[in-house]
Amino acid sequence: MRIQTLDNLYDLRDSGWARLLPRMPRIGVGMGTCGIGNGAAEVKAALAEALRRKGFEAALRPVGCFGFCAMEPLVNVRLPDQPLVILHKVRPEDAEEIVEALAVGTVPARLALARIEDWNHLTREVVFGYGYPEIPLWNEVPFFRAQKKIVLRNCGLINPEDIEEYIAVGGYEALHRALQMPDRAEVIEEVKKSNLRGRGGAGYPTGIKWALLAKADADDKVLVCNADEGDPGAYMNRNEIESDPHMLLEGMLIGACATGATEGVVYLRAEYPLAVERLRKAIDAARAAGLLGEGIFGTDMAFDLRLVEGAGAFVCGEETAMIASLEGKAGRPRPRPPYPAARGLWGRPTNINNVETWCNIPVIVARGGAWFAETGTSSSSGTKVFSLVGKVRNTGLVELPLGTSLRTLVYDIGGGSPGGRRVKAVQSGGPSGGCIPAALFQTPVDYESLAGLGAIMGSGGMVVMDEDTCMVDVARYFIEFSRSESCGKCVPCRVGLDQALTMLTRITRGEGTPEDLDRLSDLGQMIRECSLCGLGQTAPNPVLTTLRHFRREYEQHVRVGRCEAGVCAELFLAPCENSCPLHMRIPGFMQLLKEGRPREAAELIWLDNPLPASTGRVCQHPCEDRCRRRAIDGPLNMREVHRFVADGCLEAADADAIVATLQADRLPASGFKVGVVGAGPAGLTAAFYLALFGHEVTIYESRPEPGGMLRYALPEYRLPKGLLAREIGVIEELGVTIRCGQEIGADLTIRDLEQTHDALYLSIGTWQARPGQIEGEDGPGVLSALDLLEEVARGAAPDLGRRVVVIGGGNAAVDASRTALRLGSRVTIVYRRERPDMPAISEEVDEALEEGVGIEFLCAPHK
């Protein structure tokens, strides 16, 4: 049917309703690229076979992607007058179970992810039905809870290859409304009221851009859709076209109505074959329905559209380079002015917007610009679609109101990093974007806030990075990408990026110098300020933001020759050894123990760590988080192994052999005297190595016994003090003298020590608790954890009363809670975040809970 009137549109709408909400069960299989890649085609074939075999009648349809890519393949099922239920991680072998459940009037609860009872398509309300209270509503699922679907309003629910289903949910009604306006300039005014900004990255106000084209004095104006999505990890535009191509066409038709354009071009990269296929079908269907061509909706409007496939050059995302490519030339930018609105494609006035910008237009016309501006912030209105990828549990497409924090995106929706790893950063905006550290995740996601961090919104790619990510290597990767994609037209981009890549490569190989860091910063600023186009002007962002927020990693590569993340191959031997703060030669002692040579394993351990039995009980064991064995079954218990070896030596005659070996390794006496202030772990370790170098070492300690916090802050049940004393004894047997009860400022002064020693090492520790900034924390009945633990370690047993509250979630808090429990109190920990955020060692938290300590999460006392 050709659509000439609103009645014609309504006739197709009724036909579309019969397909979308048939009087029989309907099964929709998510057939986006992500779904197909996860086996959706096989699932659809299995469902068709199960329906045939069971003789059960149901409408089996392809639909687009609902966004939760980590749960693909997604299948939605609906019985008449019942909610639509989304099934997740469906496999071909589940097909028979699904059909059998539908046949008896229910859905398979095992596969159910969420239900949708009514769906506000913004242009039309869809009521599926009510029921299945045991299945959560879609917006009760954490992944969707903070989302607001405007652009993705139809994705995953309608058949993208059926124009009538799009019309059924209100499609092309906004176009009809625009065409009926007495003055079509009113459309531009609504777009201005909406404060819609270009979603391609630059964020230029769309209404102003349209007004420039509308004022151009020409009869043949052109609209271009930039669908050349080239950012690594970004796939928003691809999904929008695959899942709802008519949304894009309607947006461009409304733009043509408002600006007087007669021709449209969609520049879509050929690397998206499914998007190309579905968009071609949509264009053909719209043309057959009379929505493209002459006399649209019976008016004088004429507009046609063609699809051009790009070859995948990243620089063609820049509008003047795209125009050159469309004209059959090499995709190279040109200086502006003239701007495309004055002289664009084939010299004609041209407007270019990206896919997501066009997709917002039908909603703005249908609901009004003021309604759209209610979402988001005053300067960044509406929603933004992000592709959430990388080291995050819940990958997928996320549509959030602008102004939502990065923390919500990464943790509430994304679920944080898998495997309990720490999230380090987010890369926003692709190769032209920047790296934002986890400490700044409270930042709202809008154009101005991201720019303030040195990043950009870009087209919406968000790549989450965890502790296994080397930020220097990330910068190198993106600079290498931008360099390879540079058109080479201007020297700052062509030569500057090449020089930046050379320096970054040198740094990742351990060949960099401290001067390279300043050169990189200066070079990045030069490229940014002097390049011709947006690609060159933003290409240094990954380097400049990583230098700004992760400079310590650069300095470790340059000054220490170490890649903490274990990525740069020349700068580490094994991930476990690299992650150990002491760089213990873990593969070495593990192999010696495996070969039945425990004494040699112990010697190797002691040379790396003079307090192995103690640290084997209390360290955070980051080595196990980086164990390669983790990818197979589970990490090796390296901390337990080196504790086992150390305990065995200290409890047997092997201790004498260890001392003898260390004595043999000791350098000849240097005649050099060193004073160490403080007998905690740092002071004892410094004294150990100084003694091995042949120096005469004396430690001065203010407390009655050596050990520092190992002795006074760690409870006996975690670290037996007799074992600590034996370890300290090994250090003393190397010739180190420890003088306790010697307080600097009371019993002797720094000047006194300077007169009797050639050098001093101060290791006085951090014995003062950090204030919590809570009203009343200095009042009666309030103790610091360190004070309590030291008092108990000295042999006192304070009366804490019947009930004790411990504020905090670190190791001191957990140790204090378990100590208070042993003193007879009922103990509750209150912590301001959730369990995965607690900095305390996980095993200690588990044991505290087993012993009866209560924990209240998301609790922050005010006084």
Disulfide bonds with the S-S distance in Angstrom:
none
